[in-house]
């Protein structure tokens, strides 16, 4: 299942989380998995909570557990030399916890 893409200009998150955002990117759309990954790495707690407010829970869960989590946890390596960092593993535990806690709140 392909990620639905969201227009970068319409997202309620600071654009600086998405690399070299410029006004020319107003037409750019990003897949949800990439949005999640960038917010996990660069966002703040309120941004992580807003993921659950802004996106449908089932879509968010599918993108995280099928695409983002396997790479961050080291289950899937995008390159042979890719090494999972301690920060990645902490982020995985943190996001797993958020999904567990917020499941009943947002559904």
Legacy VTK file of the C-alpha trace (Angstrom):
# vtk DataFile Version 3.0
C-alpha trace
ASCII
DATASET POLYDATA
POINTS 107 float
0.000 0.000 0.000
1.472 3.330 -1.059
1.630 6.199 1.360
-0.844 8.965 0.819
1.029 12.191 0.199
0.371 15.457 2.000
1.193 18.948 0.787
4.059 20.342 2.798
2.516 23.805 2.923
-0.648 22.407 4.563
1.104 20.591 7.401
0.804 22.120 10.882
4.471 21.519 11.643
7.470 23.855 11.379
8.830 23.599 7.853
12.429 23.504 9.100
11.876 19.839 10.053
11.707 19.031 6.361
15.274 19.821 5.209
15.673 22.805 2.968
12.090 23.936 2.811
11.589 27.003 0.660
8.549 28.746 -0.745
9.157 26.921 -4.026
8.153 23.760 -2.135
4.610 25.034 -1.657
3.553 22.548 -4.313
5.588 19.678 -2.842
3.879 16.687 -1.295
5.507 14.184 1.041
4.509 10.623 1.932
3.277 10.129 5.481
6.155 7.782 6.314
8.655 10.537 5.524
6.681 13.083 7.531
6.657 10.722 10.522
10.379 10.026 10.225
11.302 13.708 10.098
9.054 14.584 13.031
10.436 11.747 15.146
13.973 12.923 14.494
13.530 16.685 14.650
10.139 17.415 16.187
9.155 18.215 19.728
6.689 16.417 21.945
3.769 18.597 20.814
4.610 17.748 17.183
4.515 14.048 17.996
1.125 14.432 19.664
-0.113 16.481 16.711
0.694 13.569 14.417
-2.152 11.747 16.150
-4.438 14.761 15.945
-3.780 15.662 12.317
-3.603 12.237 10.630
-6.071 9.333 10.791
-4.871 6.850 13.417
-5.044 3.776 11.156
-3.108 5.497 8.391
-0.511 6.754 10.864
-0.178 3.312 12.454
0.216 1.589 9.095
2.890 4.009 7.871
4.833 3.865 11.144
4.754 0.110 11.770
5.184 -0.951 8.128
7.715 1.604 6.876
9.305 3.795 9.539
9.744 1.457 12.499
11.420 -1.419 10.595
14.114 0.934 9.305
14.640 2.801 12.599
14.826 -0.431 14.598
17.294 -2.042 12.195
14.906 -4.807 11.084
15.289 -3.512 7.528
18.510 -1.945 6.252
18.264 0.464 3.357
22.019 0.123 2.816
24.371 -2.687 3.892
26.493 -0.272 5.946
23.516 1.220 7.801
23.829 1.050 11.598
20.974 1.576 14.030
21.876 4.190 16.625
20.898 4.299 20.303
18.814 7.372 19.521
16.905 5.449 16.836
16.182 2.636 19.300
15.012 5.118 21.956
12.794 6.815 19.399
11.256 3.465 18.457
10.443 2.693 22.111
9.050 6.193 22.565
6.820 6.025 19.477
5.637 2.499 20.321
4.627 3.861 23.719
2.778 6.812 22.160
0.839 4.480 19.877
-0.081 2.282 22.829
-1.160 5.183 25.052
-2.961 7.247 22.419
-4.770 4.369 20.725
-7.859 4.654 22.903
-7.778 8.447 22.982
-7.865 9.048 19.230
-9.988 6.128 18.034
LINES 1 108
107 0 1 2 3 4 5 6 7 8 9 10 11 12 13 14 15 16 17 18 19 20 21 22 23 24 25 26 27 28 29 30 31 32 33 34 35 36 37 38 39 40 41 42 43 44 45 46 47 48 49 50 51 52 53 54 55 56 57 58 59 60 61 62 63 64 65 66 67 68 69 70 71 72 73 74 75 76 77 78 79 80 81 82 83 84 85 86 87 88 89 90 91 92 93 94 95 96 97 98 99 100 101 102 103 104 105 106
